[in-house]
Amino acid sequence: MQKKGIGDVGPLGRLLIRGEKGHDIVPELYPRAGEPVVDKPGRSAFANTDFGLLLSIKRVTKLVIVGVTTDVCVHTTMRDADDRGIECLLVREACAAAEEDLHRAALDMVAGEGGIFGAVAGVDDVLRVVAGIKEEEK
């Protein structure tokens, strides 16, 4: 089976092309009115976007990272965030790569060397922390 590249036709239209169904945000995560959307043209959410400025204005120092592809775009964004002094947590089940072994290797690289540019956690761990924060706010 030949792998598909950017612009090739897939089940959701041309791969990674703006305006195609596969490029859109899934309905469950669609932004609310007024929420900023960072439409990244490359691998990192920081490259050629206003993402870094948006985080700086809000004084964000920690990110929870999800997305595709774990081994390319997610990794690149995490590394760029780390270079900017932003701590990152990668959610294991909320990321994916074209191949499972690449996904696992990317997770191992983040967790390796004591979390040199981030940390990895499961979605259940993240949900428990969020629930605890909500309880504290009551």
C-alpha positions in Angstrom: 0.0 0.0 0.0 1.5 3.3 -1.0 1.5 6.0 1.6 -0.4 9.3 0.9 1.3 12.7 1.1 0.1 16.2 1.5 -2.5 17.1 -1.2 -3.2 13.4 -2.1 -6.9 12.5 -2.0 -8.0 10.6 1.1 -11.4 9.7 2.6 -11.9 13.3 3.9 -10.6 15.1 0.8 -7.1 16.2 0.0 -4.7 15.6 2.9 -3.7 18.6 5.0 -5.3 21.1 2.6 -7.2 24.1 4.0 -10.9 24.0 3.2 -11.0 20.2 2.9 -13.1 18.2 5.4 -10.1 16.5 6.9 -8.5 19.9 7.7 -11.4 21.1 9.7 -11.8 20.9 13.5 -13.9 18.0 14.8 -17.3 19.2 15.9 -16.8 18.2 19.6 -13.8 20.5 19.8 -15.0 23.4 17.6 -14.1 26.8 19.1 -16.6 28.9 20.8 -17.4 32.3 19.4 -14.5 34.7 19.9 -12.0 31.9 20.8 -8.7 32.3 18.8 -7.9 29.7 16.2 -4.2 29.2 15.2 -4.1 28.0 11.7 -0.5 26.7 11.4 1.1 26.5 8.0 3.9 24.3 9.1 5.0 21.7 11.6 5.1 23.9 14.7 2.2 25.9 16.1 4.7 28.7 16.8 6.2 29.0 13.3 4.6 31.8 11.2 1.6 32.2 13.5 0.5 34.4 16.4 0.4 31.5 18.9 3.4 32.6 20.9 2.0 36.1 21.1 -1.4 34.8 22.3 0.3 32.7 25.0 2.5 35.6 26.0 -0.4 38.1 26.4 -2.2 35.6 28.6 1.0 34.8 30.5 0.6 31.1 29.8 3.6 29.0 31.1 2.1 25.5 30.8 0.5 23.7 27.9 -1.4 20.4 27.6 -0.6 19.2 24.1 -2.8 17.0 21.9 -3.0 16.4 18.2 -1.4 14.8 15.1 1.1 13.9 14.2 2.9 12.9 17.4 6.2 12.3 15.8 6.2 15.5 13.7 3.9 18.4 14.4 3.3 17.6 18.1 7.0 17.1 18.8 8.0 20.2 16.9 5.5 22.3 18.8 6.6 20.9 22.1 10.2 21.5 21.4 9.5 25.1 20.4 7.4 25.7 23.5 10.2 24.3 25.7 12.7 26.6 23.9 10.4 29.5 25.0 10.3 28.4 28.6 6.8 26.9 28.4 6.2 23.5 30.2 4.4 20.9 28.2 2.3 17.8 29.0 1.6 15.5 26.1 -1.6 13.5 26.5 -0.8 9.9 25.3 -4.3 8.9 24.0 -5.1 12.3 22.5 -2.3 12.1 19.9 -1.6 9.9 16.9 0.9 9.3 14.1 0.6 7.7 10.7 2.1 4.5 12.2 1.7 3.2 15.7 5.4 2.5 16.2 6.2 6.2 15.3 3.6 7.3 17.9 5.2 5.1 20.6 8.7 6.2 19.7 7.6 9.9 19.9 6.1 9.3 23.4 9.3 7.5 24.5 11.4 10.4 23.3 9.4 12.9 25.3 9.4 10.8 28.5 13.1 9.9 28.0 16.0 11.6 29.7 13.8 12.7 32.6 11.4 14.6 30.4 13.9 16.8 28.7 11.3 18.8 26.8 8.0 17.8 28.4 6.1 15.1 30.1 3.6 12.4 29.1 0.4 11.5 30.9 -2.8 9.5 30.2 -6.1 11.1 29.6 -7.5 9.7 32.8 -4.7 11.4 34.8 -5.5 14.7 33.1 -9.2 14.4 33.8 -8.5 13.6 37.5 -6.4 16.7 37.8 -9.0 18.9 36.1 -11.8 17.5 38.3 -9.6 18.3 41.4 -9.1 21.9 40.2 -12.9 22.2 39.7 -13.5 20.9 43.2 -11.0 23.4 44.7 -12.8 26.3 42.8 -16.1 25.5 44.5 
